[in-house]
Amino acid sequence: MIEIVLSSQDPRLDPFRLGERQLTTIADRRSTLAAGKFIAEGDLVVSRALQAGYKPQVVLCDESHAARFVGEIETAGGSCLTADIEIRREATGLGVPLSAIGVFYRSTPLSENDVLANASRVIVVEAVDNPSNIGAIVRCAAGLGWDGLICDTTSADPLSRRGLRVSMGTAFNLRFARSNNITETLQTLRNRGFAILALTPGKQAVDLSQIKLEQTKPRALVFGSERAGLSDEALKNADFQVRIEIDKSIDSLNVAAAAAIACYALR
């Protein structure tokens, strides 16, 4: 059933008034990447969340999208609301109200072993704390056929509001987990037979075009902070330090742009 909301103060709209950090407890945020709830913005992201099996708490739509989504939302145990544009604007705080916006429950978090179980192409990120960069990396990895993403504890969340918006919901199709120790993660990858390639603009690095791997060789690309780059520990645990040749007047590429190039070149 589609529930019609006639006032922006209706308590059914309360989940949309919460800030993103209020959707998880402090313990959730400290313990795991995949606890609490997340916000799906836009009809495409809402649709992909439903298709991926995420359970909605509540979805707020315009009239046409409420009719489109109500069956899936009810089947998944959520509420489907509709309201006019001004009520949606006030309740969500968005200057341009979206045709659909939903609050969803996160699924059980995956472990590193879950992500690596059937993977041969993996992305590892260290201190990539900008959600837009994480979203763009996810979209590149998913689009170019990579199997999984492992984020350290200081990197942004693929299911963050902005990360999901940038990835256009492709995070639902890319298995990901949180690493509590990046050095141990890289050692695990090596023990599983992965070639580990750390992206760095350092002069000691090898040009990406010179890297030749056997087609069947599992591989992991490691990306670091826009400001500081990869840690010394991450660089020491790499089999290859790799750079992308660019104009000498530019110090580096945006990490998401570098990920797109490297994911394509080494897929």
LINCORGI-V161294 format. One record per helix or strand of 2 or more residues. SS is the DSSP state (A for helix, B for strand). FROM is the first residue (numbers start at 0). TO is the last residue. If there is no record, write none. Layout:
# LINCORGI-V161294
ss->SS from->FROM to->TO
ss->SS from->FROM to->TO
This chain:
# LINCORGI-V161294
ss->B from->1 to->3
ss->A from->10 to->16
ss->A from->19 to->22
ss->A from->25 to->30
ss->B from->36 to->40
ss->A from->42 to->50
ss->B from->55 to->60
ss->A from->62 to->74
ss->B from->78 to->81
ss->A from->84 to->91
ss->B from->99 to->104
ss->A from->111 to->115
ss->B from->120 to->124
ss->A from->130 to->142
ss->B from->147 to->151
ss->A from->160 to->166
ss->A from->169 to->172
ss->B from->174 to->178
ss->A from->181 to->190
ss->B from->194 to->198
ss->B from->205 to->206
ss->A from->207 to->209
ss->B from->218 to->222
ss->A from->231 to->235
ss->B from->239 to->242
ss->A from->254 to->264
